[in-house]
Amino acid sequence: MKYEPLLVIHESITEYEQLLDHIKDPYSTGGYHCFIRIDGHIIYMAPSNRTIRASYPSSFNKESINNSVDPFSYHVCLETPLNTPYTSLSHSGYTIHQYTSLGYIYTRLDVKPDRVVLHKDIDLSGEVMDPRSFDFRKFWESLPLDNRNIKLIDLGF
């Protein structure tokens, strides 16, 4: 069965360097298509046509393939604000730079607005809480009118 694409928003929970170490680990089963730093830099980690295992088990409106939305999802990870405890249920929120960069990515994907989802909302395990302080209003309001201030980095993984 073919489903329309999803944009799944995650949060790193850890610092950027720890996240990179985890993703580079050959035994790691997770990852993201891209990562957005606190300052808005976008770091591309995998091609958009590659299936990333970042949301298992998961489902969106009863849509899944092998108990996961990963085969039809684009996964973006937002860097957690500094000094946020791992166990905290919320934090100070994401920066306007992160929302603008996320908007830049969204405008380049063929994803309908009602298919932009949070990781915690599609998770079936009941253990996921990210992203912890995402504000959809800020996201929709920050869609970029131009892209002059977007900084892209391709890690070439």
Backbone torsions as a table, in degrees:
resi	resn	phi	psi	omega
1	MET	NA	141.7	-180.0
2	LYS	-107.5	129.4	178.9
3	TYR	-113.5	154.5	174.3
4	GLU	-68.1	150.7	-176.2
5	PRO	-67.7	152.2	174.2
6	LEU	-113.6	150.8	166.2
7	LEU	-109.2	113.6	-178.5
8	VAL	-103.7	124.5	-177.6
9	ILE	-100.8	126.8	-179.8
10	HIS	-118.4	173.0	172.3
11	GLU	-130.5	142.8	-173.5
12	SER	-67.9	-32.6	-175.5
13	ILE	64.0	-30.5	178.5
14	THR	-112.1	173.4	177.0
15	GLU	-73.0	156.4	-176.0
16	TYR	-52.8	-47.0	-177.0
17	GLU	-62.9	-39.8	177.9
18	GLN	-65.9	-39.2	178.5
19	LEU	-62.3	-44.3	178.9
20	LEU	-62.1	-42.6	178.0
21	ASP	-59.2	-42.1	180.0
22	HIS	-64.0	-44.7	-176.9
23	ILE	-69.6	-35.3	179.6
24	LYS	-74.2	-17.6	179.9
25	ASP	-63.1	122.4	-177.6
26	PRO	-63.1	-16.7	179.3
27	TYR	-95.1	-2.0	179.1
28	SER	-70.1	141.0	178.4
29	THR	-107.0	0.0	-176.4
30	GLY	-117.1	174.0	178.0
31	GLY	167.8	-172.6	-178.7
32	TYR	-143.1	160.1	173.0
33	HIS	-74.0	-38.9	176.6
34	CYS	-152.6	163.3	-176.8
35	PHE	-128.2	137.1	179.3
36	ILE	-114.9	115.8	179.7
37	ARG	-70.2	166.8	179.1
38	ILE	-58.3	-35.6	-179.2
39	ASP	-82.2	2.7	177.4
40	GLY	95.1	-8.2	177.3
41	HIS	-58.8	135.5	177.4
42	ILE	-102.7	125.6	179.3
43	ILE	-113.9	111.8	179.2
44	TYR	-80.7	128.0	-175.2
45	MET	-112.9	-21.6	-179.1
46	ALA	-155.7	149.7	177.8
47	PRO	-63.6	150.3	-176.1
48	SER	-65.0	-22.7	-179.0
49	ASN	-87.6	0.3	179.1
50	ARG	-90.1	134.4	175.8
51	THR	-76.8	124.5	178.8
52	ILE	-107.0	134.2	177.5
53	ARG	-90.3	94.0	-177.1
54	ALA	-129.1	-10.2	-175.2
55	SER	-140.2	76.7	178.9
56	TYR	-130.9	132.8	-9.1
57	PRO	-78.4	149.4	-178.0
58	SER	-155.7	161.1	177.8
59	SER	-159.1	147.6	175.5
60	PHE	-128.3	116.7	-177.7
61	ASN	48.4	42.9	-179.7
62	LYS	68.0	14.1	176.2
63	GLU	-95.0	126.1	172.9
64	SER	-166.4	159.2	174.5
65	ILE	-125.2	119.5	-175.7
66	ASN	53.2	44.1	176.1
67	ASN	66.8	29.2	-178.9
68	SER	-152.1	149.2	173.3
69	VAL	-91.7	-4.2	-174.9
70	ASP	-53.3	-40.6	-177.9
71	PRO	-62.1	-18.5	179.5
72	PHE	-126.6	31.5	-177.6
73	SER	-125.4	150.4	169.9
74	TYR	-111.1	122.1	-173.4
75	HIS	-103.9	123.9	177.7
76	VAL	-119.1	132.9	180.0
77	CYS	-113.3	128.2	176.0
78	LEU	-94.3	135.8	177.1
79	GLU	-68.1	134.0	178.2
80	THR	-69.1	138.7	175.1
81	PRO	-55.7	143.2	-179.1
82	LEU	-58.9	153.6	177.9
83	ASN	61.2	31.6	175.9
84	THR	-102.0	117.5	179.3
85	PRO	-62.2	143.5	-179.5
86	TYR	-55.4	-37.2	-174.8
87	THR	-86.7	-4.5	-179.4
88	SER	-65.8	136.8	179.7
89	LEU	-81.5	-15.2	178.3
90	SER	-150.9	176.8	177.1
91	HIS	-155.6	-169.6	-175.1
92	SER	-68.1	-13.9	179.5
93	GLY	103.8	172.0	-178.4
94	TYR	-90.4	158.8	-177.5
95	THR	-80.8	158.9	176.3
96	ILE	-61.0	-31.2	177.4
97	HIS	-63.5	-39.9	178.1
98	GLN	-66.7	-44.2	178.7
99	TYR	-62.6	-40.9	179.6
100	THR	-64.7	-42.7	178.7
101	SER	-66.6	-39.3	176.2
102	LEU	-62.5	-39.8	176.0
103	GLY	-62.5	-39.7	176.6
104	TYR	-58.7	-46.9	179.0
105	ILE	-63.1	-46.3	-178.5
106	TYR	-56.8	-42.3	-177.1
107	THR	-67.8	-14.1	179.2
108	ARG	-100.5	-1.9	178.7
109	LEU	-105.1	154.5	176.9
110	ASP	-94.1	67.1	-176.6
111	VAL	-124.3	128.8	178.1
112	LYS	-73.6	151.0	-178.4
113	PRO	-54.7	-35.8	-178.5
114	ASP	-79.9	4.7	177.8
115	ARG	-115.3	18.5	169.4
116	VAL	-93.3	116.9	-171.3
117	VAL	-131.5	158.3	175.4
118	LEU	-93.8	144.9	-179.8
119	HIS	-53.3	-45.8	-177.4
120	LYS	-63.5	-23.0	-177.7
121	ASP	-84.7	-14.3	178.5
122	ILE	-109.0	-9.8	-177.3
123	ASP	-67.3	136.0	178.2
124	LEU	-103.5	-8.0	-177.5
125	SER	-78.4	-24.7	-176.4
126	GLY	79.6	7.9	-176.7
127	GLU	-108.4	-8.4	-174.3
128	VAL	-92.4	135.5	179.2
129	MET	-126.1	7.2	-177.6
130	ASP	-100.6	154.7	-7.1
131	PRO	-76.0	141.6	-168.7
132	ARG	-77.4	-33.3	-175.1
133	SER	-132.8	44.0	-178.3
134	PHE	-77.7	137.9	-178.3
135	ASP	-120.0	103.8	-178.6
136	PHE	-61.2	-34.9	178.9
137	ARG	-60.1	-46.4	178.3
138	LYS	-62.6	-38.4	179.6
139	PHE	-62.6	-53.2	-177.3
140	TRP	-64.0	-35.2	179.3
141	GLU	-72.8	-20.1	-175.5
142	SER	-96.5	6.5	178.9
143	LEU	-54.4	127.4	-171.7
144	PRO	-69.1	136.9	173.4
145	LEU	-81.6	-29.8	173.3
146	ASP	-144.9	172.2	-172.9
147	ASN	-119.1	25.9	-175.7
148	ARG	-65.8	-29.4	-175.5
149	ASN	-101.2	12.0	179.5
150	ILE	-87.8	130.1	179.3
151	LYS	-112.6	124.0	-176.5
152	LEU	-110.8	138.8	176.6
153	ILE	-132.5	128.0	178.4
154	ASP	-108.7	115.3	179.6
155	LEU	-79.3	-16.3	176.1
156	GLY	67.1	29.9	177.7
157	PHE	-64.8	NA	NA
